[in-house]
Amino acid sequence: MRGLAIRLAPWALIALLLAGWELACRMLEIPVYFLPPPSAIGEAVVQEWPGLVKAAWFTLSKALIALAIASVVAQVLALAVTLSGVLERTVQPIAVVLQVTPVIAIAPLVNIWAGVDHPERALVALASIVAFFPIYSGAVTGLRAADPDLVRLFDLYGAGRLQRLTRLRLPSAVPFLLEGHKVAAGLAIVGAVVAEFVSGSGKVQGLAWKILDAGNRLQTAKMFAALLVLGAMGVALYALLARAERWGLRWWRGR
């Protein structure tokens, strides 16, 4: 019974908040263009569902491509940095600058470099930049997180550099890599959406374009509908990666 209550508690809170929102909009007679009630947002989701699904897939596909690119580049670079102290001192400042620079600040430049005819390239590039650092940071930390006792054991048995890497450092990095990818997935969606906002091109038919188009027409309910789908997409991707993380950690502990 306690477990059921814990599972139902978040849904009960959401239902309570939605009911309060609906009631406030009706009692205060708030204009629909200013703040639509949840019922109007639900109607907009139903009416716009085919277009929302298509737009969501456009945004999600670019984010997934960016996540794959960021994953490969970050892990290869982290491996090289771990093996070379000089390379680490060379790369680290650049990685930190990419992390602390707001993506909205470099989005116009990336759009120019990608070309007006290929705005999707800017989406992938920006999402890759945003997703890069969590994976890189997790990989570097994980590769250095090997148990000191195991390191001394490998020294005792005269293990070679490749054996240390494949049998000690890479397995030690698994939990950090899984967590880094989980964080980077959400950031990849954020980067793709920001790039869509900045591109301002009708060729980019993602969820951000839906929000912009509805906002220009004061169709606030449709804006909320697109935001709802965007949030649901992010939560679903996070939940999928969290499940993959739990499976990966079970395998890692078993090993």
C-alpha positions as CSV (number, residue, x, y, z in Angstrom):
1,M,0.0,0.0,0.0
2,R,2.8,2.4,0.9
3,G,4.5,1.6,-2.5
4,L,1.3,2.4,-4.4
5,A,0.9,5.7,-2.6
6,I,4.5,6.7,-3.4
7,R,3.9,5.9,-7.1
8,L,0.6,7.8,-7.2
9,A,1.8,10.8,-5.3
10,P,3.4,12.6,-8.2
11,W,0.4,12.1,-10.4
12,A,-1.9,13.3,-7.7
13,L,0.1,16.5,-7.4
14,I,0.1,17.1,-11.1
15,A,-3.7,16.5,-11.2
16,L,-4.2,19.0,-8.3
17,L,-2.0,21.6,-10.0
18,L,-3.9,21.2,-13.3
19,A,-7.3,21.5,-11.6
20,G,-6.2,24.6,-9.8
21,W,-4.9,26.1,-13.1
22,E,-8.2,25.3,-14.9
23,L,-10.2,26.7,-12.0
24,A,-8.2,29.9,-11.8
25,C,-8.4,30.6,-15.6
26,R,-12.2,30.2,-15.5
27,M,-12.9,32.1,-12.3
28,L,-10.6,35.0,-13.2
29,E,-11.6,35.0,-16.8
30,I,-8.0,35.1,-18.0
31,P,-7.9,35.6,-21.8
32,V,-7.0,32.5,-23.7
33,Y,-4.2,34.2,-25.6
34,F,-2.6,35.2,-22.3
35,L,-2.9,31.9,-20.4
36,P,-5.0,29.1,-21.8
37,P,-6.5,26.6,-19.4
38,P,-5.3,22.9,-19.5
39,S,-8.5,21.9,-21.3
40,A,-7.7,24.3,-24.2
41,I,-4.1,23.0,-24.3
42,G,-5.4,19.4,-24.4
43,E,-7.7,20.3,-27.4
44,A,-4.7,21.9,-29.2
45,V,-2.6,18.8,-28.6
46,V,-5.4,16.6,-30.2
47,Q,-5.9,19.0,-33.1
48,E,-2.2,19.5,-33.9
49,W,-1.1,15.9,-33.0
50,P,0.1,14.8,-36.5
51,G,2.2,18.0,-37.0
52,L,3.5,17.9,-33.4
53,V,4.7,14.3,-33.9
54,K,6.4,15.2,-37.1
55,A,8.1,18.2,-35.5
56,A,9.1,16.2,-32.4
57,W,10.7,13.6,-34.6
58,F,12.7,16.3,-36.5
59,T,14.0,17.7,-33.3
60,L,14.7,14.3,-31.6
61,S,16.5,12.9,-34.7
62,K,18.9,15.9,-34.8
63,A,19.5,15.6,-31.0
64,L,20.2,11.8,-31.3
65,I,22.6,12.4,-34.2
66,A,24.4,15.1,-32.2
67,L,24.5,12.8,-29.1
68,A,26.2,10.1,-31.1
69,I,28.7,12.5,-32.6
70,A,29.5,14.0,-29.2
71,S,29.8,10.6,-27.6
72,V,32.4,9.3,-30.1
73,V,34.4,12.5,-30.1
74,A,34.3,13.0,-26.3
75,Q,35.3,9.4,-25.5
76,V,38.2,9.3,-28.1
77,L,39.5,12.6,-26.8
78,A,39.1,11.6,-23.2
79,L,41.1,8.4,-23.9
80,A,43.9,10.4,-25.6
81,V,44.0,12.9,-22.8
82,T,44.2,10.2,-20.2
83,L,47.2,8.7,-22.0
84,S,49.0,12.1,-22.5
85,G,49.4,14.7,-19.8
86,V,50.6,17.3,-22.4
87,L,47.5,16.7,-24.5
88,E,45.3,17.2,-21.4
89,R,46.9,20.6,-20.6
90,T,46.3,21.5,-24.3
91,V,42.7,20.4,-24.6
92,Q,41.3,21.2,-21.1
93,P,41.1,25.0,-21.5
94,I,39.2,24.7,-24.8
95,A,36.8,22.1,-23.3
96,V,36.1,24.4,-20.4
97,V,35.5,27.4,-22.7
98,L,33.0,25.4,-24.7
99,Q,31.2,24.4,-21.5
100,V,30.9,27.9,-20.0
101,T,30.0,29.7,-23.3
102,P,26.2,30.0,-23.6
103,V,25.0,28.1,-26.7
104,I,22.7,31.0,-27.6
105,A,25.8,33.2,-28.0
106,I,27.5,31.1,-30.6
107,A,24.3,29.9,-32.4
108,P,24.2,32.8,-34.9
109,L,27.9,32.1,-35.9
110,V,27.2,28.4,-36.3
111,N,24.2,29.1,-38.5
112,I,26.3,31.3,-40.7
113,W,29.0,28.7,-41.0
114,A,26.5,25.9,-41.7
115,G,25.0,27.9,-44.5
116,V,21.5,29.2,-45.0
117,D,20.6,26.2,-47.2
118,H,21.6,23.7,-44.6
119,P,20.2,24.8,-41.2
120,E,20.0,21.2,-40.0
121,R,23.8,21.1,-39.9
122,A,23.7,24.0,-37.4
123,L,21.3,22.1,-35.3
124,V,23.5,19.0,-35.1
125,A,26.6,21.1,-34.5
126,L,25.2,23.1,-31.7
127,A,23.6,20.1,-30.0
128,S,26.9,18.2,-30.3
129,I,28.8,21.1,-28.7
130,V,26.4,21.2,-25.8
131,A,26.4,17.4,-25.3
132,F,30.1,17.1,-25.6
133,F,31.3,18.2,-22.1
134,P,29.3,15.9,-19.8
135,I,30.5,12.9,-21.7
136,Y,34.1,14.1,-21.9
137,S,34.2,15.0,-18.2
138,G,32.6,11.7,-17.2
139,A,35.0,9.7,-19.4
140,V,38.1,11.5,-18.1
141,T,37.0,11.2,-14.4
142,G,36.0,7.5,-14.9
143,L,39.3,6.6,-16.6
144,R,41.1,8.0,-13.6
145,A,38.8,6.5,-11.0
146,A,40.4,3.0,-10.9
147,D,40.8,1.6,-7.4
148,P,44.4,2.4,-6.2
149,D,44.7,-1.1,-4.7
150,L,43.9,-2.6,-8.2
151,V,46.5,-0.2,-9.7
152,R,49.1,-1.5,-7.4
153,L,48.1,-5.1,-8.1
154,F,48.5,-4.5,-11.8
155,D,51.9,-3.0,-11.0
156,L,52.8,-6.1,-9.0
157,Y,52.0,-8.4,-11.9
158,G,53.8,-6.2,-14.4
159,A,50.7,-5.4,-16.5
160,G,51.3,-3.5,-19.8
161,R,49.8,-0.2,-20.8
162,L,47.2,-1.8,-23.0
163,Q,46.2,-4.3,-20.3
164,R,45.8,-1.5,-17.8
165,L,43.6,0.4,-20.2
166,T,41.3,-2.5,-21.3
167,R,41.1,-4.4,-18.0
168,L,41.2,-1.7,-15.4
169,R,40.6,1.9,-16.6
170,L,37.9,1.3,-19.1
171,P,35.8,-0.9,-16.8
172,S,36.2,1.7,-14.0
173,A,34.9,4.4,-16.3
174,V,31.5,2.6,-17.1
175,P,29.4,4.2,-14.4
176,F,30.8,7.7,-15.2
177,L,30.1,7.3,-18.9
178,L,26.6,6.1,-18.3
179,E,25.8,9.2,-16.1
180,G,27.5,11.5,-18.6
181,H,25.4,10.2,-21.5
182,K,22.2,10.6,-19.4
183,V,23.0,14.2,-18.8
184,A,24.2,14.9,-22.3
185,A,21.0,13.5,-23.9
186,G,18.9,16.2,-22.3
187,L,21.4,18.9,-23.2
188,A,21.4,17.7,-26.8
189,I,17.7,18.4,-27.0
190,V,18.3,21.8,-25.5
191,G,21.0,22.6,-28.0
192,A,18.8,21.5,-31.0
193,V,15.9,23.6,-29.8
194,V,18.1,26.7,-29.3
195,A,19.5,26.3,-32.8
196,E,15.9,26.0,-34.2
197,F,15.0,29.3,-32.5
198,V,18.0,31.1,-33.8
199,S,17.8,29.7,-37.4
200,G,14.5,31.4,-38.1
201,S,14.2,29.3,-41.2
202,G,11.1,27.6,-42.5
203,K,13.3,24.7,-43.5
204,V,13.7,23.8,-39.8
205,Q,10.3,22.3,-39.0
206,G,11.0,21.2,-35.4
207,L,9.1,21.9,-32.1
208,A,10.9,25.3,-31.7
209,W,9.5,26.4,-35.0
210,K,6.0,25.3,-33.9
211,I,6.4,27.4,-30.8
212,L,7.6,30.5,-32.8
213,D,4.9,30.1,-35.4
214,A,2.1,29.8,-32.8
215,G,3.6,32.7,-30.8
216,N,3.5,35.0,-33.8
217,R,-0.2,34.3,-34.2
218,L,-0.9,34.6,-30.5
219,Q,-2.0,31.0,-30.4
220,T,-0.8,30.4,-26.9
221,A,-2.6,27.0,-26.5
222,K,-0.6,25.7,-29.5
223,M,2.6,27.0,-27.9
224,F,1.8,25.1,-24.7
225,A,1.0,22.0,-26.7
226,A,4.4,22.1,-28.4
227,L,6.0,22.7,-25.0
228,L,4.1,19.8,-23.6
229,V,5.3,17.4,-26.3
230,L,8.9,18.8,-26.0
231,G,8.8,18.1,-22.2
232,A,7.4,14.6,-22.7
233,M,10.0,13.8,-25.3
234,G,12.8,14.9,-22.9
235,V,11.4,12.9,-20.0
236,A,11.0,9.8,-22.2
237,L,14.5,10.0,-23.4
238,Y,15.8,10.6,-19.9
239,A,13.8,7.6,-18.6
240,L,15.1,5.4,-21.4
241,L,18.7,6.3,-20.6
242,A,18.1,5.9,-16.9
243,R,16.9,2.4,-17.5
244,A,19.9,1.7,-19.8
245,E,22.1,3.0,-17.0
246,R,20.5,0.7,-14.4
247,W,21.0,-2.3,-16.8
248,G,24.6,-1.2,-17.5
249,L,25.4,-0.9,-13.8
250,R,24.0,-4.3,-13.1
251,W,26.2,-5.8,-15.8
252,W,29.2,-3.8,-14.5
253,R,28.8,-4.9,-11.0
254,G,28.4,-8.5,-12.2
255,R,31.7,-8.2,-14.1
